[in-house]
Amino acid sequence: MNISKNNQNELFYINKGLSFLKQRKYNEAEESYKKAIEINPQNDSAYYNLGYIYQQQQKYNEAEESFKKAIKINPQNDSAY
């Protein structure tokens, strides 16, 4: 199995974001998901989780934009609706 360095870094930031999210460290989680998106702008899960973070912080406009991006990338992502 050949996993590129970018994929490894992307997964690192996704997992790091999830860990922060579970601890309700939303600012740290937000930064991790933004880094994952920087590596792979087509990662719908990162946009979904970023939207969830914004929702928890009552940043509803940002949440809506992130959810829309997740849906645009993957219309099958039912969680983002």
VENMOPE-V740431 format. One record per pair of residues at least 12 apart in sequence whose C-alpha atoms are under 6 Angstrom apart, sorted by the first residue. I is the first residue (numbers start at 0). J is the second residue. D is the distance in Angstrom with one decimal. If there is no record, write none. Layout:
i=[I & I]
j=[J & J]
d=[D & D]
This chain:
i=[9 & 12 & 12 & 16 & 16 & 16 & 32 & 43 & 43 & 46 & 46 & 47 & 47 & 47 & 50 & 50 & 50 & 66]
j=[35 & 31 & 35 & 28 & 31 & 32 & 45 & 69 & 72 & 65 & 69 & 66 & 69 & 79 & 62 & 65 & 66 & 79]
d=[4.8 & 5.0 & 5.4 & 4.2 & 4.9 & 5.8 & 5.5 & 4.3 & 5.8 & 5.2 & 5.3 & 5.4 & 5.6 & 6.0 & 4.0 & 4.8 & 5.6 & 5.2]
